[in-house]
Amino acid sequence: MNLLNNKNKIRIAVQKGGRLKGPSLEFLKSIGLEFESKDVGLISECLNANAEIIYVRNCDIPQYVKYGVADYGIVGENILIEQKSKLKVEKKLGFGKCRLVIAVPERSRIRRIQDLREERIATSYPNTLKEFLRRNGINASMIGINGSVEICPFLNLSDAVCDITQTGQTLKENNLKIITEIMDSEAVLISNPSLNNEKILF
């Protein structure tokens, strides 16, 4: 890839911290971009291309791309689905694989999704969970939580949780067991719908 002669700078949004940041930068290096990785700072200039990498919150990446602030973004599919985003997925990247699941305490009487009727479910993914419950004809209460969802049953805030897991280890550590899987997810490369030909990465 030779972007050195491009007049328009390509801007790529990646997660500023978390499990997708490292693999995202490795992917960008694999397609020929050279840059200094930063633990501090919001922008990395590419050394061999008219491009830059911006570091932002994971959940904000689709908005940066949608409104043209970034030309491309690397984000989890789960975020796109939760935000009901219509952005084009250029490529599935094969890393950041995880599952959105519903889990309950080990000793819970809830053993299948039908048992969730009239129960309380804590989640950071209310839109995805709402659609799942609707498809399965389940009426349950949703409690929106932005982090540490796994602790909610222990604190008696909820009867179940709906959250992302990679290995299931965190759930086990909090004495939770999975009763159903809602979706699989992995990192994807998304693009702004108004990209011109001078900003094509592939």
N, C-alpha and C positions, 0 to 999 in steps of 0.2 A: 504494500500500500504506500503510495506517495502522495502525501497531503501538503507537502512543503509549498507548492505553488498556488494553493487555494487562497483566494482573496477572503473568503468567509471562514471565520474560525468555527470549528466544530466544538460544541460543548457537550460533555457527557456527564450525567449525574450518577453518582454512586453513593452508597450508604457511608455516612461519616464515621460510624462505629457499629460493631456488631458482627455477626457471623458471615455476612455477605461481603464485607469490605475487602478482606484479603483475597478471596477467590475472584472477586470482580476485577481487582487490579491485575491479578495474574492473567485473567482472560484478555484484558486490554493489552498487556505486554505480548501475549501470544499472537495477536493480530498485527503486531509491528510497532505499537506505540512505545516510545521511550520517555520516561518521566521519573521524577523523584517522588517516592511515596512519602506522604506526610502524616505524622501523628497529630500535628498541630497545624491549623490553617484550614482554609476552606477551598483553596484552589491549587491545583498542580498544573503547571504549564508543560506541555509536551516539548521535548527537546528536538524531535525529528519531524514534527508535523505542525500545521497550523490548527492546533487543537488544545483544549484544556479540559481538565477533570474538576468537577465541583463536588464537594462533599456535603451532603444534606441528610436530613432525617429520612429514613426508609419510607415512611408513610407519605412523605411530601413529594417523592420522586415523580409519581404520575402527574401531579399538578405542574411541576416544573416543565415536564415534557409536553403536556397538553397545551400549555399557554406559550410554548416556544422559547422559554427561558433556557431550556436545554434541548438539544437536538435528539439526544439519545439518553436512555436511562437503563440501569440494571436494577431490577426489583423482583421480589418474590411474586409468583402468580397469585398467592393468597391475598396480597394487597390489592392487586388489580380486581380480583373477584369481589372482595369486600367493598371496594369503592365503586363497583359497577362500571369500571373504566372500559371504554371502547377503543383504547389506543392499540395500534398495530404491534403485534409481537413479531419482531424480526427473526428471533432465534431463541430456542430453548437452550440453556447453557449447561445443563447437566450437573450443576452444583447447588448447594443450599437446599437439598431435598428434605422435605418434611411432610407431616400429615396434620390436617386439622381434625381433631377427634373430640368426642365427648367422653369424659371420664367421671367416675363417682368414687366415693370412699370404699375401701375394701369390704367393709361390713355393711354397706348400704343394701337396702332391699331392692334398689333399682338394678335390674339385671339386663334389660333390653330397652330399646328406645320407647316402646309403648308405655313403659313404667315412668317415663318423664312427664306424663300428663299431670298438670297442676303443680309441678315441682319448680324450683328456682334454679336457673342455670346462669352462672357467672361467665362472662366472656369479653374478649377484646374484639370479637368479630360478630357484632349484632346483626348486620345485614345478611351475612352468609348463614348464620344460625337461624335467623327468622325464616329464610327461604327453605332451609332444610326441614324445619318443623312444619312449615306450611305444606310442603310436598308429602310429608308423612302424616298429616292430619293430627298433629300433636299441639295441644294448647298448653303452653308453659310460660312461666315468667322469666324474662331476661334481665340480668343485672349487668350493666356496662362497667367494666373494669379496665383500666389502661395498663396494668402490670401486676405481677404476682398473683395471677388468677388462681394458682394451685392452692393457695392458703385459705381461700374463701370457704370451703366446706368445714375446715378445722375451726374457723371463727364463727361458724353457723350463719354465714352470710348467704350461702347457697347450698343446694342439695347435689349439684353437679357442676362441672366446668366444661367449657368448650374452648380449646386452646391448641396452639401449634406444638408439635413434639417431633423431635428427630429420632431419638432412640427409645423414648419412653422412660428414661432413667429418672428425670425430674419428677414425673408423675409417681413413680414407685417410691421415691424418697419422701413423697408427701402422702404415702399410703392411698394412692388413687389407682384405679384400674380402668382400662379403656373398655367401653361397651359398644362403641361404633365409630367408624371413620367417615368423615364427611367428604374430604377431598385430599388428593395428593398435590404437592406444590414443589416447584423448583425455581431457581433464578431464571429470569428471561430478559432479553434485550428488547426494549421498546423504543419506538421512534415517534417523532412529531409528524402528524399527517401532512404538514406543509413543507416537508424537506425538499430542497432543490437538489439537482443532480451533482452539484459541487460538494455536497455534504454526505455522499453515500460512503458508508464504511466498507461495504463488501462489493 
